[in-house]
Amino acid sequence: MLAAMEDLLDSWPGTLIVVSHDRYLLERVTDQQYAILDHRLRHVPGGVDEYLRLRAAGAGTGGSAGGPAGGTGEAGAASAGGSDSTAPTLSGAERRAATKEVSAIERKMEKLSTRVDALHAEMAAHDQSDFEGLASLTAQVRELEDETAALEERWLEMTEALEA
């Protein structure tokens, strides 16, 4: 159930506000993270790691960096299209966005592979004398394979950027 919710939030086209103590969920489904620090809402582009560092720095100086309402929240679109994969080294926010995009691509490729397998099974069960029906199924398979190839290319770009 959690994976289904994460997939839905990750692919949501609009703006969401997510409040959670689940670090993995926040890092997977958000592009921008905000935290309440010193009783103010503050953007933390470094995500949960930056929040924890700022909170520890505030506690070390005697200030109230988080308090009981110090949870992280999020406001932003769920697409990771803003990451710059051509940069030699990625910042923390860019790295999270790239990791999120790689995960989304992997899920899409799995779904496409399942759909291609289903079409192959449908083709095998289809009337072999119905050339038009088989041609239609073949065209669908080619479309899915082209989409898979494009996703694989993007996946390679993103994983190379993450390794740099």
DADASUL-V366505 format. One record per backbone hydrogen bond with DSSP energy under -1.0 kcal/mol. NH is the residue of the N-H (numbers start at 1). CO is the residue of the C=O. If there is no record, write none. Layout:
nh: [NH | NH]
co: [CO | CO]
//
This chain:
nh: [5 | 6 | 7 | 8 | 9 | 10 | 11 | 16 | 20 | 23 | 26 | 27 | 28 | 29 | 30 | 34 | 35 | 37 | 40 | 42 | 44 | 47 | 51 | 52 | 53 | 54 | 55 | 56 | 57 | 58 | 59 | 60 | 61 | 63 | 65 | 70 | 73 | 76 | 83 | 95 | 96 | 97 | 98 | 99 | 100 | 101 | 102 | 103 | 104 | 105 | 106 | 107 | 108 | 109 | 110 | 111 | 112 | 113 | 114 | 115 | 116 | 117 | 118 | 119 | 120 | 121 | 122 | 123 | 124 | 125 | 126 | 130 | 131 | 134 | 135 | 136 | 137 | 138 | 139 | 140 | 141 | 142 | 143 | 144 | 145 | 146 | 147 | 148 | 149 | 150 | 151 | 152 | 153 | 154 | 155 | 156 | 157 | 158 | 159 | 160 | 161 | 162 | 163 | 164]
co: [1 | 2 | 3 | 4 | 5 | 6 | 7 | 76 | 72 | 21 | 22 | 23 | 24 | 25 | 26 | 73 | 42 | 40 | 37 | 35 | 33 | 44 | 47 | 48 | 49 | 50 | 51 | 52 | 53 | 54 | 55 | 56 | 57 | 58 | 63 | 67 | 34 | 16 | 80 | 91 | 92 | 93 | 94 | 95 | 96 | 97 | 98 | 99 | 100 | 101 | 102 | 103 | 104 | 105 | 106 | 107 | 108 | 109 | 110 | 111 | 112 | 113 | 114 | 115 | 116 | 117 | 118 | 119 | 120 | 121 | 122 | 127 | 129 | 130 | 131 | 132 | 133 | 134 | 135 | 136 | 137 | 138 | 139 | 140 | 141 | 142 | 143 | 144 | 145 | 146 | 147 | 148 | 149 | 150 | 151 | 152 | 153 | 154 | 155 | 156 | 157 | 158 | 159 | 160]
//
